[in-house]
Amino acid sequence: MTLPTSTSSTPDFKDRRVGLIVFGVLVIILGCLCALFVPLMFVGQAFTAKQTGGDVNYRMIIPGVMIYGSMAVAFIWLGIGSALCRRWARALLLVLSWCWLIVGIMSMVMMAFMLPQILAAAVPEGQKLPEIGRWVFAVTMVGTISVIYGVLPGTLVLFYRSRHVKATCDARDPVRRWTDACPLPVLAVSLMLAFSALSLLSMPLAYNSVMPFFGKLISGAPATMLCLVITSLMVWTAWAIYRLEPAAWWVTVTLFALMMVSAALTFTRIDLIEMYRQMGFPPDQMAQMEKLSFVRDRSAMWWMSLSGVPFFGYLIWVKRYFRRAA
């Protein structure tokens, strides 16, 4: 089945094929940078162990390797699709860019709160960082974060949401693709659930399966089983939400609400330091985290809890698409 090309519906669109190629190359470069982080994480872990005299603990970098590895594959694949003017690539890049931008904005707000304490903790005890050094570090950090979490995704959003870009992809790739079967706002939820399931799989491998559970921390076999159950639910809901099944929306809302309540109950009784200790973080990292007041006074926990509120509100907003499907 083919869809009508955009040349008939929007005859005045501007061909953005060159722009799609240029942005596709940019996305491929981003994928290559993500791939570069994978070996750098191994090198960094070995260097840290050598400096501290401890054992090399590659287990702790499993989540980072999985995340950066999957991002590298996704960016390179989508960059090639953009250069070929594929409509699925435009849709996925638009969804990815919006998610990247929203998460980036929340991360920048959190960083504005945490940066002074991180800067103070980075200075060895008994020493004082010169004022000029403090400003250089702060400006460099803020500038880098702004580019990574604001400028780059914002630029991608502005480009791929253009009607001219969409019309160009529709005209050059008139075949109906799998991304056309689902509204983009719902597709974003499906992809976020799939990515969360992938991230959750690293918990038993990297962090001793330590998980919050309604007021306490659980670990070992019970936590591993719980992790696998939640992962399975996320995989199913990711697929079912893509198919616009109303039951999947209800399961997702219920699961997410239970996880938020469980985390809130747990971290009002147990601090993050204790969780990190049970996860097996190295002593030198524990010592650095204990210097941060937002970790000791549970401020970080409240920031993380609040970061889930926008996603919960977004879930409520996309319910309209499931009403239509029903």
N, C-alpha and C positions, 0 to 999 in steps of 0.2 A: 504493500500500500504506500502510495506517495502522497506527500502534502503539496499543496500549491506553492509554487515558488514565490519569493517576496517581490520579484520583479513586477508581478501583476497587482499585488496588494499595495506595494509602496514603490511606484515607478520612479520616484524622484530620489531614491536612496543613493548614497555615495559609496562606491566600491572601496571597502577597507581591506582588501587582500594584502596590500603591503604592510599595513599596520598589524594585521593578524600574524604575518610572518615575523615582523620585528618583535612583537610581544611574545610570540612563540619562542623565539630565540632567547629572550629574557627569562622566560619560565624555564627553559632547558638549562640555562646557566644557574638558576636558583636550585634546580634539581641536582646539578653537579656539585654545588656548594654543600647541599645537604648530604650527598654521598661522601664528600670529603670529611665531614664531621665524624663519620663512623670510624675510620682508622685513627683519627685524632683523639677520639675518646679512649681508645686502647692505649695510645701513647701517653695521654695525660694521666691515666690511671697508673701506668707503670712508673711514670716520673714522680707522681705523688707518693707512691709506695717507697720509692728510693729516697726521697727527701725526708720522709717521716720515719724510715726504718721499719715500716710495717710490711705485711704481706700484700701482694697484688690481689685485689678483690675484683675480678672482672664481672662477678655476679651483679654488682651494683649498677653497672652500666647497661645491663640488658634492656631496660625500658627505653633508654636513650637510643640504643642501637636499633631497636624495633621501630621507634618513632621516626628517626632520621632516615632509616633505610626505606620505610614505606613512603615517606615524603619525597625522597629522591626518585623512586620509581614513579610516583604519581605526577610529580612536576615534569619529568622528562617525557612521560607518556602524553600528558596534556599539552606540553609545549609542541610536540610533534603534531598533535591533532589540531592545534591552533594554526600552525604553519600551513596545514593542509585544508584549512577553512572548514573543519568538521563542526557540525552543529552541536554534537555531544560535548566536544571540547569546550566550546563557548559556554554552554550551560553549566558544566562542572567547574570551570574556572570562575564563573560568576558566583556560584555557590561557595566555592572555596575562599574566594577573595572576601566575600561578605563575612564569613565565619572568622577568617583571619583578622579582619579589621575590627570586628566587635570584640573578639577576645583580646586583641591588641590594645584597644581603648581601655578595657578593664585592667589590663596588665600595667598600662602606663599610670593609671590612677593609683594602683597598689604600689608601684615603684616610687611614685612621688611621696608616699607615706613612709616607705621602708628604706629609701636610699640613704638618708642621714645616718640611720643606725647601722646599715651595711658598711658605710664608709668608716664609721667609728670603729666597728669591729675588725675591719681589715688592717688597722694600724696596730702594730705590736704594743703590748703594755709598756708603759714608761716612756713612750715616744709620742710626739705630736706632729701631725702632718701640717706642713706650712700652708698658709691660707691660699696661696696661689696654686699649690698642688691640689688642695681640696676643690677649688673652683674648676681646675682643668679636668680632674677626675669626674666631677659632677656633670660638667658640660659635655664631656665625651660620652659618658654613660647615657645621659638624656638624649643627646643627638643620635647615638646609635640605636637606642630603643625606639625613638620617634621614626627613624627611617625604616627599621625592620617591621614595626607594628603599626605604623601609621601611613607613611608615604607610599611604601611599596603596595600594600593591599588596597589603599585608597586609589592609587593610579590604576590598578587592575580593575577595580570596580567601575571607575568612570569609563574605562575603555570598553569593557565587555558588556556593560549595560546599555551601550549606545544602540539606538534602533538601526543605525547604518551598519554596525557590526553584525547585529542579528540578521538583518536583511541580506547581507553579503553571505553569511554562512548558509542561510536558507536557500539562497539562489544557487550557490556552488555545491551544496550538499542537500538536494531535494528529497532524499530518501528519509522516511520516518525512522528515527533512532529511539533507543530505549529511554533516553532522557525525556522524550516527548510524551511518554506515557504517564508522567507524574508531574504535578505542579512543582516549580522550583522551590517554593518555601517548604513543601513536604519532603522533597528530595534532600534538602539540607538536613532535616531531622533524621532521615534514614541514614545518610552518610555519617552524621555525628554519632549515631548509635553504633554503626559498624566500626568506626574508629575507636569508640570507647570500649567495645568488646575486645578489640585487638590490644589496646593498652592494658586492660584488666588481666589479660592472659599472662602478663609479665609479673604480676604480684606474687604468685607462688614461686617463681624462679628467682626473683631478685630480692624480695622483701619478706621472706619467711612466712608468707601468706598472712601477715598481720593485717587485720581489718577491724574497723569499728562496728560494734553490733549492740545497739540500744543500751548504751551506758557502760560498756566494757570493751576491751580489746580481745579478740579471739585470734588464735594462730593454729598452726599444725593442720591435721586432717580436717577438722570441722571448717576451718577458714578456707581451706582449699576447695572443699565441696561447695561451700557457699559461693566462692568465686566462680566456680564452674557453672553453677546454676544461674547466677546473674549473667555470666557471659553468654550462656545458651539463650536466655530470655532476650538479651540484647540483639543477638544474631537473628532470632525469629522476628522480633519487633521491627528490626531494620528492614527485613524483607517484606513483612506484612504491611508496614506503613508505606513502603514504596508502592504496594498494590492497593493502597487506600482502604484497607480493612478497618472499620471502626473499632473492632475489638482490640486491635493492636494499639490504637491511640489510648484507650482506657488502661491497658496493661502498662504502657510507657509512663503515663501520668502517675499511676499507682506506684510503680517501681521507683520512679524518681522521687516521689513524695516520701516513701518509706526510707530511702537512702538519705535524704536530707534530714529527716527526723532522727534517724539512727546516728548520724554524724553529730548533730546538735546535742543529743543526749549524752553521747560518749565524751565529747570534748568539753562539756561543762563539768565533767568529773575527772577526766584524765588529760594531762597536758601533752602537747605535741612532742616534747622532749622524750617522754616515756615511750611514745609510739615509735619514734625514730630509734630509740635504744633497742626496743624489741625487734625492729626491722633489721638490726645488725649494722647500722652505720658505723664507720670507723671512729675511734676515739678523738682523732684530731678534728674531724668534721663536727662531732658532738660538742667539742669545746668551743668551736666557732659559733655554732647555733645557740649555745647557752649564753653567749654575750648579747644576743639580740633580744631586746625587751619585748618586741611584738610576738616572739615565740614563747617567751616565759609567761607573759600576761594574757595569752590566748587571743591577742588581737589578730594574729594571722588566721586563726580558726574562724573568727567572725568574718574576716574578709573573704575567706574561701566559701563560707556559708552564704554570704550575700551574693557572691558571684553566681550562685545557682539560681537566684531569683529571676534574673532576666530570661534564662532558658526555660524556667517553669512558665513564666508569662508568655513566652513564645509558643510553647506547647498549647496553651489555652487558645492563643490567637489562631493557630493553624487548624483548630477543630472545625472551622467552617468548611474546609475542603472535604472532611470526612462526612459531614452532613450531606453534602451534594452527592458523594459517592453512595451513601446509604439510600 
